[in-house]
């Protein structure tokens, strides 16, 4: 508990939230390189595409596919 409390004070994130955020940020580059979503998910430490997509959407507010489409075209897509 002491470590977690100190970590939150230093970073503003719990250790788990920090790692999830880092995994998602690391996933953005291979997504842009047209590597499949499932391969990216496994490469950055998720057990599968479903969990990766859930976490990605929670943190980025878009699914990986939508994020990729938006960043390739530079336009904002609406649901």
Secondary structure, DSSP 8 states (H G I E B T S, - for coil): -HHHHHHHHHHSS-HHHHHHHHHHHHHHHHHHTT--HHHHHHHTT-SSHHHHHHHHHHHHSS-HHHHHHHHHH------
